[in-house]
Amino acid sequence: MVAIRRLKTASADFWQQLEAVHAFDDGDDLTINNVVREILHDVRKRGDAALLDYTERFDHLTVANAAEFELPASRLQQALETIPAAEKTALEQAAQRLRDYHLKQKSESWHYTEDDGTLLGQKVTALDRVGLYVPGGKAAYPSSVLMNAIPAKVAGVDELIMVVPTPDGVINELVLAAAVIGGVNRVFTIGGAQAIAALAYGTDAVPAVDKIVGPGNIYVATAKRMVFGTVGIDMIAGPSEILVLADNSMPADWMAMDLFSQSEHDEDAQAILISTDAAYLEQVEESINRLLPGMERAAIIEASLTRRAAMIEAASMDDVMAVINYIAPEHLQLSVADPQSLLPGVRHAGAIFMGQSTAEVLGDYCAGPNHVLPTARTARFSSPLGVYDFQKRSSLIMCSPEGASELGKIASTLARGEGLTAHARSAEYRIKA
């Protein structure tokens, strides 16, 4: 039997228990930091030569010339044409739903003119070039390609550069096909911290970008953190997590599988179920133990459930909402009869899946909203990846002579109050006598 923690909100030490269950410390590993810092420095200094060395060292792949890292457009098109028809159709359908959704996020420039003729506004401009990191080799994440590429293209990004490692020469055809469907412009077969360095600093073969997005291992995440400032990044993502609120109208087997769907990611993934019905929690636990042996990734699921999962018996719906907003989950699944009535009380969540028909996995692949979501309680202050992450805003100010005169009086007073005389005199030149 799987030993899943049981918590009760009525317990005197509940919040301490919840904090202990939810906390995840991936550690500030000094060794990893030093390795990544060395790689970044080396790529910045030696460029393509360093990429060749690290690809041979980490991916066991010898490449004669850095130009060979780039896959020709014909190779990408070949992947699209040779994958099974059902998979191609599924990718195209998912991509269209993503485009339809993300088109609604696109911001446009705006301005207004005041009575004295002063114009104020905002100019919205897409980023010029974005780098997309995609895990490679045996891992296949074509959905991640679409989720990162499509909002960038909807935003108007001119050039999207994808990097994907091919350890031992293994190339994933689905990933390449998704790159074509998602509108990726160029693909390079490099990975790890060295790929992040190449995107951030540029080499002769790999162009420098303005922002880097996409998931990766701890070395990739550490590299992204270190290059932030030189380039923008999407976020530093932790293990996948789901918090499900369910009542006894939700089939217990469905709930067990919904929890499995997150736990099978890896041993650090977290699945938490909360309910006011203690008997229902027992039913779900029975389903978990009955269904688990038949799962292909049973060992990973069991490790995740044992290490990080929890079942919470809530004394009231007020307690439920308090738990939701404390955890600020990446995925919040409201598997209850009337989920919309609860929506006003939810303040922190990356994505909210409402109703018993809405499995979180639909959002992973094809519902439309982005599956790149804030984890580890960062939904308290951040949002899902979207078109807005690939657009920047410039303020517009054009003063009429009359507006400059009136604003100059205000600016002069404030500048002299701050002791900045040149500021004040610059404004005062525009003041009409």
Phi and psi in degrees as a GROMACS rama.xvg file:
@    title "Ramachandran Plot"
@    xaxis  label "Phi"
@    yaxis  label "Psi"
@TYPE xy
-80.2172  129.382  VAL-2
-92.297  95.7283  ALA-3
-99.2322  132.628  ILE-4
-58.1052  140.594  ARG-5
-116.74  126.866  ARG-6
-123.436  152.884  LEU-7
-127.973  129.713  LYS-8
-64.8482  -20.4578  THR-9
-75.7174  -12.7701  ALA-10
-68.1067  143.592  SER-11
-62.9142  -31.5719  ALA-12
-106.66  25.0347  ASP-13
-56.4212  -46.6177  PHE-14
-67.6384  -32.1796  TRP-15
-68.1748  -40.074  GLN-16
-63.822  -43.5797  GLN-17
-64.0429  -41.2206  LEU-18
-60.2813  -41.0379  GLU-19
-66.9201  -37.8069  ALA-20
-70.6119  -42.8231  VAL-21
-81.0436  -26.1568  HIS-22
-60.9275  137.446  ALA-23
-139.541  121.287  PHE-24
-117.286  106.331  ASP-25
-78.7774  -1.07582  ASP-26
80.5457  143.01  GLY-27
-94.6146  76.5263  ASP-28
-70.8808  112.296  ASP-29
-62.9664  -36.6472  LEU-30
-63.4728  -46.7206  THR-31
-61.8532  -45.263  ILE-32
-58.2268  -43.4229  ASN-33
-67.93  -40.7461  ASN-34
-61.8265  -47.4848  VAL-35
-64.8097  -43.3772  VAL-36
-60.3899  -39.3213  ARG-37
-65.568  -42.6291  GLU-38
-63.7058  -44.9092  ILE-39
-59.6393  -45.2907  LEU-40
-63.6913  -41.711  HIS-41
-66.1599  -43.9293  ASP-42
-66.2612  -38.3077  VAL-43
-64.3409  -33.8643  ARG-44
-84.8548  -44.9981  LYS-45
-106.075  -9.20255  ARG-46
60.6431  -128.274  GLY-47
-58.9835  -34.6945  ASP-48
-59.711  -39.7998  ALA-49
-67.8084  -39.8711  ALA-50
-60.2379  -42.5725  LEU-51
-61.4393  -43.3286  LEU-52
-65.5602  -45.9209  ASP-53
-70.1695  -32.6446  TYR-54
-65.8047  -39.2149  THR-55
-68.9822  -38.7671  GLU-56
-72.0814  -46.9018  ARG-57
-95.8135  -33.6477  PHE-58
-103.548  0.443157  ASP-59
54.893  41.7949  HIS-60
-132.446  119.896  LEU-61
-95.4449  122.026  THR-62
-119.232  130.402  VAL-63
-71.4189  -37.3197  ALA-64
-142.249  139.661  ASN-65
-60.3583  -24.6051  ALA-66
-61.8845  -24.0196  ALA-67
-72.6294  -13.633  GLU-68
-63.8034  -30.347  PHE-69
-82.6101  129.636  GLU-70
-85.7687  133.893  LEU-71
-69.2743  156.752  PRO-72
-58.3695  -33.3749  ALA-73
-63.903  -33.7123  SER-74
-68.9544  -38.3024  ARG-75
-66.8641  -42.6183  LEU-76
-64.3398  -35.3609  GLN-77
-60.7519  -41.254  GLN-78
-61.957  -44.2146  ALA-79
-61.7134  -37.0803  LEU-80
-81.2501  -16.5399  GLU-81
-109.087  -11.7625  THR-82
-68.6353  156.88  ILE-83
-54.9163  143.659  PRO-84
-58.1406  -38.1075  ALA-85
-64.7104  -38.3047  ALA-86
-70.989  -38.7719  GLU-87
-61.4022  -45.5168  LYS-88
-62.6355  -42.0372  THR-89
-63.1436  -42.657  ALA-90
-61.9863  -42.7992  LEU-91
-66.899  -39.3744  GLU-92
-66.5734  -43.4422  GLN-93
-62.631  -42.7594  ALA-94
-61.4931  -41.129  ALA-95
-65.9684  -39.9527  GLN-96
-64.833  -39.2287  ARG-97
-64.161  -42.2587  LEU-98
-63.2212  -46.3043  ARG-99
-57.9614  -41.8726  ASP-100
-69.7334  -47.1949  TYR-101
-73.5368  -23.0028  HIS-102
-59.6301  -30.4111  LEU-103
-73.5382  -13.6466  LYS-104
-89.374  -13.3848  GLN-105
-66.5418  127.55  LYS-106
-90.0497  149.063  SER-107
-119.18  156.495  GLU-108
-65.7564  153.276  SER-109
-150.887  158.761  TRP-110
-159.226  162.841  HIS-111
-142.719  159.242  TYR-112
-117.704  126.991  THR-113
-77.4256  169.681  GLU-114
-58.5566  -31.7918  ASP-115
-87.2967  4.81022  ASP-116
96.4687  -1.47077  GLY-117
-72.2414  131.896  THR-118
-104.125  131.305  LEU-119
-130.354  146.158  LEU-120
-179.814  -160.568  GLY-121
-146.404  131.766  GLN-122
-103.768  122.547  LYS-123
-101.027  126.557  VAL-124
-133.082  137.011  THR-125
-73.6633  153.138  ALA-126
-64.5176  149.497  LEU-127
-73.5258  -47.6492  ASP-128
-144.538  131.299  ARG-129
-125.747  141.561  VAL-130
-101.694  136.002  GLY-131
-119.778  116.999  LEU-132
-91.9491  132.363  TYR-133
-130.558  126.746  VAL-134
-58.8556  148.957  PRO-135
-130.159  -164.698  GLY-136
73.8188  -131.572  GLY-137
-69.6233  -26.6028  LYS-138
-71.5521  136.642  ALA-139
-128.704  112.456  ALA-140
-128.924  61.502  TYR-141
-61.8028  -30.6608  PRO-142
-63.4857  -35.0393  SER-143
-67.2011  -35.4273  SER-144
-59.557  -49.167  VAL-145
-63.145  -43.0161  LEU-146
-64.4309  -30.7425  MET-147
-90.5127  -37.7674  ASN-148
-76.1738  -41.9012  ALA-149
-65.3602  -46.7195  ILE-150
-62.4659  -31.328  PRO-151
-64.6476  -43.7789  ALA-152
-70.6105  -37.1577  LYS-153
-61.7743  -37.1178  VAL-154
-66.7252  -23.6746  ALA-155
105.44  16.1144  GLY-156
-59.6535  127.242  VAL-157
-69.7165  -43.6888  ASP-158
-134.014  123.198  GLU-159
-114.734  116.675  LEU-160
-104.585  120.417  ILE-161
-104.691  135.684  MET-162
-117.952  135.08  VAL-163
-147.06  122.664  VAL-164
-70.0932  149.567  PRO-165
-128.435  69.3223  THR-166
-56.9368  134.623  PRO-167
58.237  21.3103  ASP-168
80.3344  8.21512  GLY-169
-78.0588  119.887  VAL-170
-113.791  131.815  ILE-171
-92.2315  116.037  ASN-172
-66.2622  -35.5344  GLU-173
-63.1753  -39.5886  LEU-174
-63.7327  -42.4552  VAL-175
-66.666  -40.6181  LEU-176
-62.2083  -41.8481  ALA-177
-63.5851  -33.5697  ALA-178
-62.3891  -41.2963  ALA-179
-64.8601  -48.4362  VAL-180
-63.9372  -35.386  ILE-181
-79.4776  -9.80361  GLY-182
89.7837  19.5761  GLY-183
-64.1971  136.61  VAL-184
-88.2948  -41.2366  ASN-185
-140.94  145.431  ARG-186
-127.864  130.372  VAL-187
-119.787  136.738  PHE-188
-91.1092  65.0052  THR-189
-131.938  156.507  ILE-190
-148.511  -172.467  GLY-191
70.8709  -169.202  GLY-192
-60.731  -28.9226  ALA-193
-67.2774  -32.617  GLN-194
-69.1128  -39.6369  ALA-195
-63.0007  -41.4522  ILE-196
-61.9676  -43.0113  ALA-197
-61.9811  -41.779  ALA-198
-68.2041  -37.4764  LEU-199
-73.8163  -42.8677  ALA-200
-104.891  -22.1854  TYR-201
79.9361  147.531  GLY-202
-134.137  -178.916  THR-203
-61.0901  -34.5475  ASP-204
-90.7083  -35.9094  ALA-205
-110.263  123.256  VAL-206
-75.2035  146.221  PRO-207
-70.9337  146.143  ALA-208
-114.736  174.921  VAL-209
-96.6226  -24.5438  ASP-210
-152.366  147.026  LYS-211
-119.838  129.22  ILE-212
-128.72  166.155  VAL-213
112.06  153.419  GLY-214
-83.5507  161.894  PRO-215
-170.179  179.172  GLY-216
-76.7451  -172.744  ASN-217
-62.1737  -31.9791  ILE-218
-70.243  -39.9895  TYR-219
-66.4768  -45.8426  VAL-220
-62.2781  -41.0742  ALA-221
-65.376  -40.7855  THR-222
-63.9628  -41.5171  ALA-223
-60.8857  -41.9542  LYS-224
-61.8479  -39.3081  ARG-225
-74.5662  -29.9907  MET-226
-90.2127  -6.24664  VAL-227
-59.9277  131.233  PHE-228
113.394  -44.7092  GLY-229
-73.5635  -41.1347  THR-230
-132.234  165.061  VAL-231
-82.1809  160.098  GLY-232
-134.111  162.582  ILE-233
-75.6865  -60.1574  ASP-234
-172.047  166.875  MET-235
-102.947  105.161  ILE-236
-91.9412  140.087  ALA-237
-98.2769  -167.212  GLY-238
-61.1077  152.825  PRO-239
-64.6129  147.841  SER-240
-148.485  148.464  GLU-241
-141.715  140.224  ILE-242
-121.1  122.93  LEU-243
-116.258  129.511  VAL-244
-101.867  125.562  LEU-245
-138.346  149.978  ALA-246
-114.428  179.541  ASP-247
-75.2503  1.47054  ASN-248
-84.0238  -9.57326  SER-249
-87.4634  120.95  MET-250
-54.2301  131.975  PRO-251
-61.8811  -36.9814  ALA-252
-64.9853  -39.7629  ASP-253
-58.9778  -44.7934  TRP-254
-64.4554  -42.1858  MET-255
-58.3443  -43.3766  ALA-256
-69.8598  -35.0389  MET-257
-62.1974  -39.3754  ASP-258
-69.0798  -40.6106  LEU-259
-58.8207  -37.6706  PHE-260
-60.948  -27.8388  SER-261
-90.1524  -38.8348  GLN-262
-65.2016  -26.022  SER-263
-76.4417  -7.48733  GLU-264
-59.5106  -56.6581  HIS-265
-168.95  173.779  ASP-266
-64.9402  -20.3003  GLU-267
-93.1931  -5.45587  ASP-268
-64.0385  152.636  ALA-269
-127.271  129.714  GLN-270
-123.517  123.594  ALA-271
-125.016  131.791  ILE-272
-114.438  131.707  LEU-273
-126.858  139.113  ILE-274
-156.332  153.38  SER-275
-88.1561  -1.69654  THR-276
-109.42  103.433  ASP-277
-63.2523  -37.1083  ALA-278
-64.5086  -35.3235  ALA-279
-66.4149  -39.8337  TYR-280
-59.0145  -38.5936  LEU-281
-64.1213  -40.4998  GLU-282
-62.6923  -42.2881  GLN-283
-66.0479  -40.62  VAL-284
-61.8328  -38.4141  GLU-285
-64.3733  -41.4374  GLU-286
-63.5284  -40.7222  SER-287
-58.6818  -48.6157  ILE-288
-70.0516  -28.3486  ASN-289
-79.0346  -37.0877  ARG-290
-88.0468  -25.869  LEU-291
-57.3333  -44.0086  LEU-292
-58.6708  -23.1411  PRO-293
-88.3111  0.428701  GLY-294
-86.8672  138.903  MET-295
-63.2067  -35.028  GLU-296
-105.212  39.9065  ARG-297
-56.8249  -40.5519  ALA-298
-64.5373  -42.0193  ALA-299
-67.0784  -44.4237  ILE-300
-59.5807  -46.3672  ILE-301
-62.7069  -41.7566  GLU-302
-63.5003  -43.1105  ALA-303
-63.4446  -46.7093  SER-304
-64.7198  -38.3268  LEU-305
-70.6286  -41.245  THR-306
-80.9083  -39.322  ARG-307
-130.746  -8.39316  ARG-308
-80.561  164.697  ALA-309
-156.658  149.359  ALA-310
-116.554  124.872  MET-311
-114.702  122.978  ILE-312
-92.2268  113.406  GLU-313
-94.2813  138.234  ALA-314
-76.0934  -22.2833  ALA-315
-159.514  167.573  SER-316
-69.4422  -27.3204  MET-317
-61.8389  -40.7314  ASP-318
-64.2674  -40.0847  ASP-319
-57.4279  -49.0727  VAL-320
-66.454  -34.7449  MET-321
-64.0969  -40.7143  ALA-322
-66.2144  -44.8636  VAL-323
-56.6853  -48.9647  ILE-324
-74.8077  -22.2611  ASN-325
-72.9221  -47.5032  TYR-326
-69.7265  -33.9506  ILE-327
49.2747  61.7526  ALA-328
-69.394  152.287  PRO-329
-59.0543  -52.0955  GLU-330
-118.317  125.452  HIS-331
-115.576  118.906  LEU-332
-111.045  115.223  GLN-333
-98.3348  84.8178  LEU-334
-91.6998  66.0132  SER-335
-132.849  169.485  VAL-336
-66.174  -36.3587  ALA-337
-129.349  73.5382  ASP-338
-67.5904  -31.1867  PRO-339
-66.2562  -26.413  GLN-340
-68.0636  -21.1207  SER-341
-89.2045  -17.1132  LEU-342
-55.8381  -42.4607  LEU-343
-58.6563  -26.1324  PRO-344
-84.814  -11.502  GLY-345
-86.1615  116.239  VAL-346
-104.35  -26.61  ARG-347
-135.459  112.779  HIS-348
-168.225  143.991  ALA-349
-70.9006  -52.1112  GLY-350
-141.419  142.429  ALA-351
-117.483  121.142  ILE-352
-106.305  118.048  PHE-353
-111.551  127.535  MET-354
96.9749  157.702  GLY-355
-71.1447  -19.389  GLN-356
-82.8839  -10.6074  SER-357
-101.237  91.3512  THR-358
-77.4151  142.721  ALA-359
-57.2712  -32.2474  GLU-360
-62.8472  -23.8139  VAL-361
-63.8173  -34.7211  LEU-362
-71.7301  -26.852  GLY-363
-64.0082  -30.4108  ASP-364
-119.075  -44.7669  TYR-365
-150.382  -0.0848924  CYS-366
-61.2422  -41.7425  ALA-367
139.839  -51.7932  GLY-368
-62.4265  159.173  PRO-369
-76.5427  143.394  ASN-370
-93.8836  -0.273127  HIS-371
-83.4902  106.981  VAL-372
-130.495  154.176  LEU-373
-69.71  137.139  PRO-374
-118.255  178.01  THR-375
52.9461  44.6876  ALA-376
71.911  6.20257  ARG-377
-76.3141  -6.70624  THR-378
-65.7035  -10.0772  ALA-379
-65.4381  -24.4725  ARG-380
-140.356  4.74369  PHE-381
-137.816  172.912  SER-382
-129.873  169.325  SER-383
-61.8342  155.219  PRO-384
-59.5356  139.3  LEU-385
-155.625  -178.804  GLY-386
-55.788  -36.6992  VAL-387
-61.3812  -21.7582  TYR-388
-75.0341  -12.8345  ASP-389
-113.786  12.7405  PHE-390
-122.532  147.258  GLN-391
-123.559  159.832  LYS-392
-122.651  133.179  ARG-393
-114.802  133.501  SER-394
-75.1044  144.012  SER-395
-113.691  128.114  LEU-396
-138.862  120.487  ILE-397
-137.828  105.76  MET-398
-86.4174  138.007  CYS-399
-75.1059  162.465  SER-400
-54.7332  -39.5141  PRO-401
-68.4765  -42.4266  GLU-402
-65.2868  -39.6564  GLY-403
-63.4526  -34.9322  ALA-404
-66.8106  -45.5106  SER-405
-71.0649  -43.2393  GLU-406
-66.4924  -33.641  LEU-407
-60.6025  -36.4977  GLY-408
-64.2284  -42.922  LYS-409
-66.2049  -47.7402  ILE-410
-62.997  -40.1631  ALA-411
-60.3108  -46.4151  SER-412
-61.0988  -45.8672  THR-413
-68.7352  -38.8569  LEU-414
-64.6518  -43.1695  ALA-415
-66.8473  -31.1951  ARG-416
-65.4601  -27.7401  GLY-417
-91.7377  -2.22811  GLU-418
77.5913  21.4889  GLY-419
-106.427  85.9708  LEU-420
-65.6194  -41.0456  THR-421
-63.6642  -37.6706  ALA-422
-57.2655  -49.4749  HIS-423
-60.8724  -46.8499  ALA-424
-68.28  -32.8214  ARG-425
-60.7259  -43.1857  SER-426
-69.0638  -38.433  ALA-427
-68.1115  -26.7766  GLU-428
-57.7155  -28.8846  TYR-429
-90.978  -4.49307  ARG-430
-79.0212  126.763  ILE-431
-75.573  141.276  LYS-432
